[in-house]
């Protein structure tokens, strides 16, 4: 049995998240939101799906109904509720969290929880994108960054 780079045959598969795809109601509106955050749209994007490069992976935006059909599940009817998932951007300082939240609000985000000191010694807040996806902006002084901007977890 062939193995994947950095794995043994009994290890399963690589612990990495390559792509996060968000179901969106209006592809143009959601694309404009992420572009307003300053995120770079990939030339691999098409009229059907939009891709953004991130430091660690790729973010895809795809119409909700089409994403549900691709997965073989029914699309949610009505207003979405908490999905049990949040996405997070860790930043270098509390000031960077505040600045990032301002950029998100200017782009059309809704503040769900203003940033504040946390019980674990960090600083964190949440916003909602135009489709209700929750994003956490956080500074965790215990999670350093590599030279390329990735989290360097112990």
TILO-207751 format. One record per atom (N, C-alpha, C): residue number from 1; residue in three letters; atom name; y, x, z. Coordinates in steps of 0.05 Angstrom, whole numbers, plus 5000, padded with zeros to 4 digits. Layout:
+-----+---------+-------+------+------+------+
: num : residuo : atomo :   yy :   xx :   zz :
+-----+---------+-------+------+------+------+
: NUM :     ALA :    CA :    Y :    X :    Z :
...
+-----+---------+-------+------+------+------+
//
This chain:
+-----+---------+-------+------+------+------+
: num : residuo : atomo :   yy :   xx :   zz :
+-----+---------+-------+------+------+------+
:   1 :     UNK :     N : 4976 : 5017 : 5000 :
:   1 :     UNK :    CA : 5000 : 5000 : 5000 :
:   1 :     UNK :     C : 5025 : 5018 : 5000 :
:   2 :     UNK :     N : 5044 : 5013 : 4981 :
:   2 :     UNK :    CA : 5068 : 5030 : 4981 :
:   2 :     UNK :     C : 5085 : 5024 : 5005 :
:   3 :     UNK :     N : 5100 : 5045 : 5013 :
:   3 :     UNK :    CA : 5118 : 5042 : 5036 :
:   3 :     UNK :     C : 5147 : 5043 : 5027 :
:   4 :     UNK :     N : 5164 : 5031 : 5042 :
:   4 :     UNK :    CA : 5193 : 5032 : 5036 :
:   4 :     UNK :     C : 5204 : 5056 : 5050 :
:   5 :     UNK :     N : 5227 : 5066 : 5040 :
:   5 :     UNK :    CA : 5239 : 5090 : 5051 :
:   5 :     UNK :     C : 5244 : 5086 : 5081 :
:   6 :     UNK :     N : 5235 : 5106 : 5097 :
:   6 :     UNK :    CA : 5240 : 5106 : 5125 :
:   6 :     UNK :     C : 5222 : 5088 : 5141 :
:   7 :     UNK :     N : 5199 : 5080 : 5130 :
:   7 :     UNK :    CA : 5181 : 5062 : 5144 :
:   7 :     UNK :     C : 5153 : 5072 : 5143 :
:   8 :     UNK :     N : 5137 : 5064 : 5162 :
:   8 :     UNK :    CA : 5108 : 5068 : 5160 :
:   8 :     UNK :     C : 5096 : 5042 : 5151 :
:   9 :     UNK :     N : 5071 : 5042 : 5143 :
:   9 :     UNK :    CA : 5058 : 5018 : 5133 :
:   9 :     UNK :     C : 5056 : 4996 : 5154 :
:  10 :     UNK :     N : 5056 : 5003 : 5179 :
:  10 :     UNK :    CA : 5054 : 4982 : 5200 :
:  10 :     UNK :     C : 5081 : 4973 : 5211 :
:  11 :     UNK :     N : 5103 : 4983 : 5201 :
:  11 :     UNK :    CA : 5129 : 4977 : 5212 :
:  11 :     UNK :     C : 5141 : 4951 : 5203 :
:  12 :     UNK :     N : 5130 : 4939 : 5182 :
:  12 :     UNK :    CA : 5142 : 4914 : 5172 :
:  12 :     UNK :     C : 5160 : 4919 : 5149 :
:  13 :     UNK :     N : 5186 : 4914 : 5152 :
:  13 :     UNK :    CA : 5205 : 4921 : 5131 :
:  13 :     UNK :     C : 5231 : 4931 : 5144 :
:  14 :     UNK :     N : 5249 : 4944 : 5128 :
:  14 :     UNK :    CA : 5272 : 4957 : 5140 :
:  14 :     UNK :     C : 5290 : 4938 : 5156 :
:  15 :     UNK :     N : 5300 : 4948 : 5178 :
:  15 :     UNK :    CA : 5319 : 4933 : 5195 :
:  15 :     UNK :     C : 5347 : 4937 : 5184 :
:  16 :     UNK :     N : 5353 : 4921 : 5164 :
:  16 :     UNK :    CA : 5379 : 4922 : 5152 :
:  16 :     UNK :     C : 5386 : 4894 : 5141 :
:  17 :     UNK :     N : 5411 : 4889 : 5140 :
:  17 :     UNK :    CA : 5421 : 4864 : 5128 :
:  17 :     UNK :     C : 5436 : 4872 : 5103 :
:  18 :     UNK :     N : 5425 : 4867 : 5080 :
:  18 :     UNK :    CA : 5438 : 4875 : 5055 :
:  18 :     UNK :     C : 5459 : 4856 : 5046 :
:  19 :     UNK :     N : 5454 : 4830 : 5047 :
:  19 :     UNK :    CA : 5472 : 4810 : 5037 :
:  19 :     UNK :     C : 5473 : 4787 : 5057 :
:  20 :     UNK :     N : 5497 : 4777 : 5062 :
:  20 :     UNK :    CA : 5501 : 4752 : 5076 :
:  20 :     UNK :     C : 5514 : 4733 : 5056 :
:  21 :     UNK :     N : 5502 : 4711 : 5051 :
:  21 :     UNK :    CA : 5513 : 4691 : 5032 :
:  21 :     UNK :     C : 5522 : 4667 : 5047 :
:  22 :     UNK :     N : 5547 : 4659 : 5043 :
:  22 :     UNK :    CA : 5558 : 4635 : 5056 :
:  22 :     UNK :     C : 5559 : 4613 : 5036 :
:  23 :     UNK :     N : 5550 : 4589 : 5044 :
:  23 :     UNK :    CA : 5553 : 4566 : 5028 :
:  23 :     UNK :     C : 5582 : 4556 : 5031 :
:  24 :     UNK :     N : 5595 : 4550 : 5009 :
:  24 :     UNK :    CA : 5623 : 4542 : 5009 :
:  24 :     UNK :     C : 5627 : 4517 : 4993 :
:  25 :     UNK :     N : 5647 : 4500 : 5002 :
:  25 :     UNK :    CA : 5652 : 4475 : 4988 :
:  25 :     UNK :     C : 5669 : 4480 : 4963 :
:  26 :     UNK :     N : 5687 : 4499 : 4963 :
:  26 :     UNK :    CA : 5705 : 4505 : 4940 :
:  26 :     UNK :     C : 5705 : 4535 : 4936 :
:  27 :     UNK :     N : 5691 : 4544 : 4916 :
:  27 :     UNK :    CA : 5688 : 4573 : 4911 :
:  27 :     UNK :     C : 5714 : 4587 : 4907 :
:  28 :     UNK :     N : 5732 : 4575 : 4891 :
:  28 :     UNK :    CA : 5758 : 4587 : 4886 :
:  28 :     UNK :     C : 5775 : 4590 : 4912 :
:  29 :     UNK :     N : 5775 : 4568 : 4929 :
:  29 :     UNK :    CA : 5790 : 4569 : 4954 :
:  29 :     UNK :     C : 5779 : 4590 : 4973 :
:  30 :     UNK :     N : 5753 : 4591 : 4975 :
:  30 :     UNK :    CA : 5740 : 4610 : 4994 :
:  30 :     UNK :     C : 5744 : 4639 : 4983 :
:  31 :     UNK :     N : 5742 : 4643 : 4957 :
:  31 :     UNK :    CA : 5746 : 4669 : 4946 :
:  31 :     UNK :     C : 5775 : 4679 : 4952 :
:  32 :     UNK :     N : 5794 : 4661 : 4948 :
:  32 :     UNK :    CA : 5822 : 4668 : 4953 :
:  32 :     UNK :     C : 5826 : 4675 : 4982 :
:  33 :     UNK :     N : 5812 : 4661 : 5001 :
:  33 :     UNK :    CA : 5815 : 4667 : 5029 :
:  33 :     UNK :     C : 5806 : 4695 : 5035 :
:  34 :     UNK :     N : 5782 : 4703 : 5026 :
:  34 :     UNK :    CA : 5772 : 4730 : 5032 :
:  34 :     UNK :     C : 5788 : 4751 : 5017 :
:  35 :     UNK :     N : 5798 : 4745 : 4994 :
:  35 :     UNK :    CA : 5816 : 4764 : 4980 :
:  35 :     UNK :     C : 5842 : 4768 : 4996 :
:  36 :     UNK :     N : 5852 : 4746 : 5008 :
:  36 :     UNK :    CA : 5876 : 4748 : 5025 :
:  36 :     UNK :     C : 5872 : 4764 : 5050 :
:  37 :     UNK :     N : 5846 : 4766 : 5059 :
:  37 :     UNK :    CA : 5840 : 4784 : 5082 :
:  37 :     UNK :     C : 5842 : 4813 : 5074 :
:  38 :     UNK :     N : 5844 : 4818 : 5048 :
:  38 :     UNK :    CA : 5845 : 4845 : 5038 :
:  38 :     UNK :     C : 5818 : 4856 : 5029 :
:  39 :     UNK :     N : 5797 : 4838 : 5028 :
:  39 :     UNK :    CA : 5771 : 4847 : 5020 :
:  39 :     UNK :     C : 5769 : 4849 : 4990 :
:  40 :     UNK :     N : 5754 : 4870 : 4981 :
:  40 :     UNK :    CA : 5752 : 4876 : 4952 :
:  40 :     UNK :     C : 5730 : 4859 : 4939 :
:  41 :     UNK :     N : 5738 : 4844 : 4920 :
:  41 :     UNK :    CA : 5719 : 4828 : 4904 :
:  41 :     UNK :     C : 5705 : 4846 : 4884 :
:  42 :     UNK :     N : 5679 : 4844 : 4883 :
:  42 :     UNK :    CA : 5662 : 4861 : 4866 :
:  42 :     UNK :     C : 5664 : 4851 : 4837 :
:  43 :     UNK :     N : 5662 : 4870 : 4819 :
:  43 :     UNK :    CA : 5661 : 4863 : 4790 :
:  43 :     UNK :     C : 5635 : 4850 : 4783 :
:  44 :     UNK :     N : 5615 : 4851 : 4801 :
:  44 :     UNK :    CA : 5590 : 4837 : 4797 :
:  44 :     UNK :     C : 5593 : 4807 : 4801 :
:  45 :     UNK :     N : 5616 : 4797 : 4810 :
:  45 :     UNK :    CA : 5621 : 4769 : 4814 :
:  45 :     UNK :     C : 5619 : 4754 : 4787 :
:  46 :     UNK :     N : 5614 : 4728 : 4789 :
:  46 :     UNK :    CA : 5612 : 4712 : 4765 :
:  46 :     UNK :     C : 5625 : 4685 : 4772 :
:  47 :     UNK :     N : 5628 : 4667 : 4752 :
:  47 :     UNK :    CA : 5638 : 4640 : 4759 :
:  47 :     UNK :     C : 5621 : 4625 : 4778 :
:  48 :     UNK :     N : 5595 : 4632 : 4781 :
:  48 :     UNK :    CA : 5577 : 4618 : 4799 :
:  48 :     UNK :     C : 5576 : 4629 : 4827 :
:  49 :     UNK :     N : 5580 : 4655 : 4831 :
:  49 :     UNK :    CA : 5578 : 4668 : 4857 :
:  49 :     UNK :     C : 5598 : 4691 : 4858 :
:  50 :     UNK :     N : 5611 : 4694 : 4882 :
:  50 :     UNK :    CA : 5630 : 4715 : 4886 :
:  50 :     UNK :     C : 5620 : 4734 : 4907 :
:  51 :     UNK :     N : 5622 : 4760 : 4901 :
:  51 :     UNK :    CA : 5613 : 4781 : 4919 :
:  51 :     UNK :     C : 5636 : 4798 : 4929 :
:  52 :     UNK :     N : 5634 : 4805 : 4955 :
:  52 :     UNK :    CA : 5653 : 4824 : 4967 :
:  52 :     UNK :     C : 5638 : 4847 : 4980 :
:  53 :     UNK :     N : 5648 : 4871 : 4976 :
:  53 :     UNK :    CA : 5636 : 4894 : 4989 :
:  53 :     UNK :     C : 5646 : 4895 : 5018 :
:  54 :     UNK :     N : 5629 : 4903 : 5036 :
:  54 :     UNK :    CA : 5637 : 4908 : 5064 :
:  54 :     UNK :     C : 5627 : 4936 : 5071 :
:  55 :     UNK :     N : 5634 : 4946 : 5094 :
:  55 :     UNK :    CA : 5625 : 4973 : 5102 :
:  55 :     UNK :     C : 5595 : 4975 : 5103 :
:  56 :     UNK :     N : 5581 : 4954 : 5112 :
:  56 :     UNK :    CA : 5553 : 4956 : 5117 :
:  56 :     UNK :     C : 5535 : 4939 : 5098 :
:  57 :     UNK :     N : 5547 : 4920 : 5084 :
:  57 :     UNK :    CA : 5530 : 4902 : 5068 :
:  57 :     UNK :     C : 5548 : 4889 : 5047 :
:  58 :     UNK :     N : 5539 : 4867 : 5036 :
:  58 :     UNK :    CA : 5554 : 4852 : 5017 :
:  58 :     UNK :     C : 5556 : 4823 : 5026 :
:  59 :     UNK :     N : 5579 : 4811 : 5023 :
:  59 :     UNK :    CA : 5583 : 4783 : 5029 :
:  59 :     UNK :     C : 5584 : 4768 : 5003 :
:  60 :     UNK :     N : 5567 : 4747 : 5001 :
:  60 :     UNK :    CA : 5567 : 4729 : 4978 :
:  60 :     UNK :     C : 5578 : 4702 : 4985 :
:  61 :     UNK :     N : 5592 : 4690 : 4966 :
:  61 :     UNK :    CA : 5601 : 4662 : 4969 :
:  61 :     UNK :     C : 5589 : 4646 : 4946 :
:  62 :     UNK :     N : 5576 : 4624 : 4953 :
:  62 :     UNK :    CA : 5560 : 4608 : 4934 :
:  62 :     UNK :     C : 5564 : 4579 : 4941 :
:  63 :     UNK :     N : 5567 : 4561 : 4922 :
:  63 :     UNK :    CA : 5570 : 4533 : 4929 :
:  63 :     UNK :     C : 5547 : 4523 : 4947 :
:  64 :     UNK :     N : 5554 : 4509 : 4968 :
:  64 :     UNK :    CA : 5535 : 4500 : 4989 :
:  64 :     UNK :     C : 5510 : 4486 : 4977 :
:  65 :     UNK :     N : 5515 : 4467 : 4959 :
:  65 :     UNK :    CA : 5493 : 4451 : 4948 :
:  65 :     UNK :     C : 5474 : 4469 : 4932 :
:  66 :     UNK :     N : 5485 : 4488 : 4917 :
:  66 :     UNK :    CA : 5469 : 4506 : 4902 :
:  66 :     UNK :     C : 5453 : 4526 : 4919 :
:  67 :     UNK :     N : 5466 : 4535 : 4941 :
:  67 :     UNK :    CA : 5453 : 4552 : 4960 :
:  67 :     UNK :     C : 5429 : 4538 : 4973 :
:  68 :     UNK :     N : 5433 : 4513 : 4981 :
:  68 :     UNK :    CA : 5412 : 4498 : 4993 :
:  68 :     UNK :     C : 5389 : 4494 : 4973 :
:  69 :     UNK :     N : 5396 : 4487 : 4948 :
:  69 :     UNK :    CA : 5375 : 4483 : 4928 :
:  69 :     UNK :     C : 5360 : 4509 : 4923 :
:  70 :     UNK :     N : 5374 : 4532 : 4923 :
:  70 :     UNK :    CA : 5361 : 4558 : 4919 :
:  70 :     UNK :     C : 5340 : 4563 : 4941 :
:  71 :     UNK :     N : 5347 : 4555 : 4966 :
:  71 :     UNK :    CA : 5330 : 4560 : 4989 :
:  71 :     UNK :     C : 5308 : 4538 : 4991 :
:  72 :     UNK :     N : 5311 : 4516 : 4975 :
:  72 :     UNK :    CA : 5292 : 4495 : 4976 :
:  72 :     UNK :     C : 5295 : 4477 : 5001 :
:  73 :     UNK :     N : 5319 : 4475 : 5011 :
:  73 :     UNK :    CA : 5325 : 4457 : 5034 :
:  73 :     UNK :     C : 5346 : 4437 : 5027 :
:  74 :     UNK :     N : 5347 : 4415 : 5041 :
:  74 :     UNK :    CA : 5369 : 4396 : 5035 :
:  74 :     UNK :     C : 5396 : 4406 : 5045 :
:  75 :     UNK :     N : 5417 : 4400 : 5030 :
:  75 :     UNK :    CA : 5444 : 4407 : 5038 :
:  75 :     UNK :     C : 5452 : 4389 : 5061 :
:  76 :     UNK :     N : 5468 : 4399 : 5080 :
:  76 :     UNK :    CA : 5479 : 4383 : 5101 :
:  76 :     UNK :     C : 5497 : 4361 : 5090 :
:  77 :     UNK :     N : 5494 : 4338 : 5100 :
:  77 :     UNK :    CA : 5512 : 4316 : 5092 :
:  77 :     UNK :     C : 5534 : 4315 : 5113 :
:  78 :     UNK :     N : 5558 : 4309 : 5105 :
:  78 :     UNK :    CA : 5580 : 4306 : 5124 :
:  78 :     UNK :     C : 5591 : 4332 : 5134 :
:  79 :     UNK :     N : 5606 : 4330 : 5156 :
:  79 :     UNK :    CA : 5620 : 4353 : 5168 :
:  79 :     UNK :     C : 5600 : 4372 : 5181 :
:  80 :     UNK :     N : 5601 : 4398 : 5174 :
:  80 :     UNK :    CA : 5582 : 4417 : 5187 :
:  80 :     UNK :     C : 5589 : 4420 : 5217 :
:  81 :     UNK :     N : 5569 : 4425 : 5233 :
:  81 :     UNK :    CA : 5572 : 4431 : 5261 :
:  81 :     UNK :     C : 5565 : 4460 : 5266 :
:  82 :     UNK :     N : 5565 : 4468 : 5291 :
:  82 :     UNK :    CA : 5558 : 4495 : 5297 :
:  82 :     UNK :     C : 5530 : 4501 : 5286 :
:  83 :     UNK :     N : 5528 : 4523 : 5271 :
:  83 :     UNK :    CA : 5503 : 4530 : 5258 :
:  83 :     UNK :     C : 5485 : 4549 : 5274 :
:  84 :     UNK :     N : 5495 : 4557 : 5297 :
:  84 :     UNK :    CA : 5479 : 4576 : 5313 :
:  84 :     UNK :     C : 5482 : 4605 : 5303 :
:  85 :     UNK :     N : 5502 : 4610 : 5286 :
:  85 :     UNK :    CA : 5507 : 4637 : 5275 :
:  85 :     UNK :     C : 5536 : 4643 : 5275 :
:  86 :     UNK :     N : 5543 : 4667 : 5283 :
:  86 :     UNK :    CA : 5570 : 4677 : 5279 :
:  86 :     UNK :     C : 5568 : 4704 : 5265 :
:  87 :     UNK :     N : 5589 : 4710 : 5251 :
:  87 :     UNK :    CA : 5591 : 4736 : 5237 :
:  87 :     UNK :     C : 5613 : 4752 : 5253 :
:  88 :     UNK :     N : 5611 : 4778 : 5253 :
:  88 :     UNK :    CA : 5630 : 4793 : 5269 :
:  88 :     UNK :     C : 5640 : 4817 : 5254 :
:  89 :     UNK :     N : 5665 : 4824 : 5259 :
:  89 :     UNK :    CA : 5677 : 4849 : 5250 :
:  89 :     UNK :     C : 5686 : 4863 : 5275 :
:  90 :     UNK :     N : 5674 : 4887 : 5280 :
:  90 :     UNK :    CA : 5682 : 4903 : 5303 :
:  90 :     UNK :     C : 5705 : 4921 : 5294 :
:  91 :     UNK :     N : 5724 : 4924 : 5311 :
:  91 :     UNK :    CA : 5748 : 4940 : 5305 :
:  91 :     UNK :     C : 5753 : 4961 : 5326 :
:  92 :     UNK :     N : 5771 : 4979 : 5320 :
:  92 :     UNK :    CA : 5775 : 5004 : 5335 :
:  92 :     UNK :     C : 5790 : 4999 : 5361 :
:  93 :     UNK :     N : 5805 : 4977 : 5364 :
:  93 :     UNK :    CA : 5822 : 4973 : 5388 :
:  93 :     UNK :     C : 5828 : 4944 : 5391 :
:  94 :     UNK :     N : 5837 : 4936 : 5415 :
:  94 :     UNK :    CA : 5847 : 4908 : 5419 :
:  94 :     UNK :     C : 5871 : 4902 : 5400 :
:  95 :     UNK :     N : 5888 : 4922 : 5396 :
:  95 :     UNK :    CA : 5911 : 4917 : 5378 :
:  95 :     UNK :     C : 5901 : 4911 : 5349 :
:  96 :     UNK :     N : 5880 : 4925 : 5341 :
:  96 :     UNK :    CA : 5869 : 4920 : 5314 :
:  96 :     UNK :     C : 5857 : 4892 : 5312 :
:  97 :     UNK :     N : 5845 : 4882 : 5334 :
:  97 :     UNK :    CA : 5835 : 4855 : 5335 :
:  97 :     UNK :     C : 5858 : 4835 : 5331 :
:  98 :     UNK :     N : 5880 : 4839 : 5346 :
:  98 :     UNK :    CA : 5903 : 4821 : 5344 :
:  98 :     UNK :     C : 5914 : 4822 : 5315 :
:  99 :     UNK :     N : 5917 : 4846 : 5304 :
:  99 :     UNK :    CA : 5927 : 4848 : 5277 :
:  99 :     UNK :     C : 5909 : 4834 : 5257 :
: 100 :     UNK :     N : 5883 : 4838 : 5259 :
: 100 :     UNK :    CA : 5864 : 4826 : 5241 :
: 100 :     UNK :     C : 5865 : 4795 : 5243 :
: 101 :     UNK :     N : 5868 : 4785 : 5267 :
: 101 :     UNK :    CA : 5869 : 4756 : 5270 :
: 101 :     UNK :     C : 5895 : 4745 : 5257 :
: 102 :     UNK :     N : 5916 : 4760 : 5259 :
: 102 :     UNK :    CA : 5941 : 4752 : 5245 :
: 102 :     UNK :     C : 5937 : 4751 : 5215 :
: 103 :     UNK :     N : 5923 : 4770 : 5204 :
: 103 :     UNK :    CA : 5917 : 4771 : 5175 :
: 103 :     UNK :     C : 5900 : 4746 : 5168 :
: 104 :     UNK :     N : 5880 : 4741 : 5184 :
: 104 :     UNK :    CA : 5862 : 4718 : 5179 :
: 104 :     UNK :     C : 5877 : 4691 : 5180 :
: 105 :     UNK :     N : 5895 : 4688 : 5199 :
: 105 :     UNK :    CA : 5911 : 4664 : 5202 :
: 105 :     UNK :     C : 5929 : 4661 : 5178 :
: 106 :     UNK :     N : 5942 : 4683 : 5170 :
: 106 :     UNK :    CA : 5959 : 4682 : 5146 :
: 106 :     UNK :     C : 5944 : 4675 : 5121 :
: 107 :     UNK :     N : 5918 : 4682 : 5120 :
: 107 :     UNK :    CA : 5901 : 4676 : 5097 :
: 107 :     UNK :     C : 5891 : 4647 : 5098 :
: 108 :     UNK :     N : 5894 : 4633 : 5120 :
: 108 :     UNK :    CA : 5886 : 4605 : 5122 :
: 108 :     UNK :     C : 5865 : 4600 : 5143 :
: 109 :     UNK :     N : 5858 : 4620 : 5159 :
: 109 :     UNK :    CA : 5838 : 4616 : 5181 :
: 109 :     UNK :     C : 5849 : 4599 : 5203 :
: 110 :     UNK :     N : 5831 : 4586 : 5218 :
: 110 :     UNK :    CA : 5838 : 4571 : 5242 :
: 110 :     UNK :     C : 5828 : 4586 : 5266 :
: 111 :     UNK :     N : 5845 : 4591 : 5285 :
: 111 :     UNK :    CA : 5837 : 4605 : 5310 :
: 111 :     UNK :     C : 5820 : 4586 : 5326 :
: 112 :     UNK :     N : 5796 : 4594 : 5333 :
: 112 :     UNK :    CA : 5778 : 4578 : 5349 :
: 112 :     UNK :     C : 5780 : 4587 : 5379 :
: 113 :     UNK :     N : 5782 : 4613 : 5383 :
: 113 :     UNK :    CA : 5785 : 4624 : 5410 :
: 113 :     UNK :     C : 5803 : 4649 : 5408 :
: 114 :     UNK :     N : 5827 : 4647 : 5419 :
: 114 :     UNK :    CA : 5845 : 4670 : 5418 :
: 114 :     UNK :     C : 5832 : 4695 : 5431 :
: 115 :     UNK :     N : 5838 : 4719 : 5420 :
: 115 :     UNK :    CA : 5826 : 4743 : 5432 :
: 115 :     UNK :     C : 5836 : 4747 : 5461 :
: 116 :     UNK :     N : 5817 : 4756 : 5477 :
: 116 :     UNK :    CA : 5823 : 4762 : 5505 :
: 116 :     UNK :     C : 5802 : 4782 : 5515 :
: 117 :     UNK :     N : 5808 : 4795 : 5538 :
: 117 :     UNK :    CA : 5789 : 4814 : 5549 :
: 117 :     UNK :     C : 5763 : 4799 : 5556 :
: 118 :     UNK :     N : 5740 : 4812 : 5553 :
: 118 :     UNK :    CA : 5714 : 4800 : 5558 :
: 118 :     UNK :     C : 5703 : 4810 : 5585 :
: 119 :     UNK :     N : 5683 : 4796 : 5594 :
: 119 :     UNK :    CA : 5669 : 4804 : 5619 :
: 119 :     UNK :     C : 5654 : 4830 : 5616 :
: 120 :     UNK :     N : 5647 : 4838 : 5592 :
: 120 :     UNK :    CA : 5632 : 4863 : 5587 :
: 120 :     UNK :     C : 5649 : 4887 : 5581 :
: 121 :     UNK :     N : 5676 : 4884 : 5583 :
: 121 :     UNK :    CA : 5694 : 4907 : 5580 :
: 121 :     UNK :     C : 5706 : 4910 : 5553 :
: 122 :     UNK :     N : 5702 : 4890 : 5535 :
: 122 :     UNK :    CA : 5713 : 4891 : 5509 :
: 122 :     UNK :     C : 5736 : 4872 : 5506 :
: 123 :     UNK :     N : 5742 : 4865 : 5481 :
: 123 :     UNK :    CA : 5764 : 4847 : 5474 :
: 123 :     UNK :     C : 5755 : 4831 : 5449 :
: 124 :     UNK :     N : 5756 : 4805 : 5450 :
: 124 :     UNK :    CA : 5744 : 4789 : 5429 :
: 124 :     UNK :     C : 5757 : 4762 : 5425 :
: 125 :     UNK :     N : 5756 : 4752 : 5401 :
: 125 :     UNK :    CA : 5766 : 4725 : 5394 :
: 125 :     UNK :     C : 5751 : 4715 : 5369 :
: 126 :     UNK :     N : 5754 : 4689 : 5363 :
: 126 :     UNK :    CA : 5740 : 4677 : 5340 :
: 126 :     UNK :     C : 5760 : 4662 : 5322 :
: 127 :     UNK :     N : 5754 : 4663 : 5296 :
: 127 :     UNK :    CA : 5767 : 4645 : 5277 :
: 127 :     UNK :     C : 5746 : 4632 : 5260 :
: 128 :     UNK :     N : 5756 : 4611 : 5246 :
: 128 :     UNK :    CA : 5739 : 4595 : 5228 :
: 128 :     UNK :     C : 5750 : 4598 : 5200 :
: 129 :     UNK :     N : 5733 : 4604 : 5180 :
: 129 :     UNK :    CA : 5742 : 4606 : 5153 :
: 129 :     UNK :     C : 5746 : 4578 : 5141 :
: 130 :     UNK :     N : 5755 : 4575 : 5116 :
: 130 :     UNK :    CA : 5760 : 4548 : 5106 :
: 130 :     UNK :     C : 5735 : 4529 : 5105 :
: 131 :     UNK :     N : 5711 : 4541 : 5107 :
: 131 :     UNK :    CA : 5686 : 4525 : 5106 :
: 131 :     UNK :     C : 5674 : 4522 : 5134 :
: 132 :     UNK :     N : 5688 : 4531 : 5155 :
: 132 :     UNK :    CA : 5677 : 4527 : 5182 :
: 132 :     UNK :     C : 5659 : 4550 : 5191 :
: 133 :     UNK :     N : 5656 : 4571 : 5176 :
: 133 :     UNK :    CA : 5640 : 4594 : 5185 :
: 133 :     UNK :     C : 5655 : 4609 : 5206 :
: 134 :     UNK :     N : 5642 : 4614 : 5229 :
: 134 :     UNK :    CA : 5655 : 4628 : 5251 :
: 134 :     UNK :     C : 5653 : 4658 : 5248 :
: 135 :     UNK :     N : 5676 : 4671 : 5252 :
: 135 :     UNK :    CA : 5678 : 4700 : 5252 :
: 135 :     UNK :     C : 5689 : 4709 : 5279 :
: 136 :     UNK :     N : 5676 : 4729 : 5290 :
: 136 :     UNK :    CA : 5686 : 4741 : 5314 :
: 136 :     UNK :     C : 5700 : 4767 : 5306 :
: 137 :     UNK :     N : 5723 : 4772 : 5318 :
: 137 :     UNK :    CA : 5737 : 4797 : 5316 :
: 137 :     UNK :     C : 5735 : 4810 : 5344 :
: 138 :     UNK :     N : 5724 : 4834 : 5345 :
: 138 :     UNK :    CA : 5718 : 4846 : 5371 :
: 138 :     UNK :     C : 5724 : 4876 : 5372 :
: 139 :     UNK :     N : 5732 : 4884 : 5395 :
: 139 :     UNK :    CA : 5733 : 4913 : 5401 :
: 139 :     UNK :     C : 5713 : 4917 : 5424 :
: 140 :     UNK :     N : 5693 : 4934 : 5419 :
: 140 :     UNK :    CA : 5673 : 4941 : 5439 :
: 140 :     UNK :     C : 5676 : 4971 : 5444 :
: 141 :     UNK :     N : 5687 : 4979 : 5467 :
: 141 :     UNK :    CA : 5691 : 5007 : 5472 :
: 141 :     UNK :     C : 5665 : 5023 : 5475 :
: 142 :     UNK :     N : 5642 : 5009 : 5477 :
: 142 :     UNK :    CA : 5616 : 5022 : 5480 :
: 142 :     UNK :     C : 5601 : 5025 : 5454 :
: 143 :     UNK :     N : 5612 : 5015 : 5432 :
: 143 :     UNK :    CA : 5600 : 5017 : 5406 :
: 143 :     UNK :     C : 5619 : 5034 : 5388 :
: 144 :     UNK :     N : 5614 : 5060 : 5386 :
: 144 :     UNK :    CA : 5631 : 5077 : 5369 :
: 144 :     UNK :     C : 5625 : 5073 : 5340 :
: 145 :     UNK :     N : 5643 : 5083 : 5323 :
: 145 :     UNK :    CA : 5639 : 5081 : 5294 :
: 145 :     UNK :     C : 5631 : 5109 : 5283 :
: 146 :     UNK :     N : 5616 : 5108 : 5261 :
: 146 :     UNK :    CA : 5610 : 5133 : 5246 :
: 146 :     UNK :     C : 5635 : 5140 : 5229 :
: 147 :     UNK :     N : 5635 : 5163 : 5217 :
: 147 :     UNK :    CA : 5657 : 5172 : 5200 :
: 147 :     UNK :     C : 5661 : 5152 : 5176 :
: 148 :     UNK :     N : 5640 : 5138 : 5168 :
: 148 :     UNK :    CA : 5642 : 5120 : 5146 :
: 148 :     UNK :     C : 5649 : 5091 : 5155 :
: 149 :     UNK :     N : 5654 : 5087 : 5181 :
: 149 :     UNK :    CA : 5663 : 5061 : 5190 :
: 149 :     UNK :     C : 5641 : 5042 : 5198 :
: 150 :     UNK :     N : 5616 : 5051 : 5201 :
: 150 :     UNK :    CA : 5594 : 5035 : 5210 :
: 150 :     UNK :     C : 5591 : 5037 : 5240 :
: 151 :     UNK :     N : 5581 : 5016 : 5253 :
: 151 :     UNK :    CA : 5575 : 5018 : 5281 :
: 151 :     UNK :     C : 5554 : 5039 : 5286 :
: 152 :     UNK :     N : 5557 : 5054 : 5307 :
: 152 :     UNK :    CA : 5538 : 5075 : 5314 :
: 152 :     UNK :     C : 5525 : 5066 : 5341 :
: 153 :     UNK :     N : 5507 : 5048 : 5340 :
: 153 :     UNK :    CA : 5494 : 5038 : 5364 :
: 153 :     UNK :     C : 5474 : 5058 : 5375 :
: 154 :     UNK :     N : 5473 : 5060 : 5402 :
: 154 :     UNK :    CA : 5454 : 5079 : 5413 :
: 154 :     UNK :     C : 5425 : 5070 : 5410 :
+-----+---------+-------+------+------+------+
//
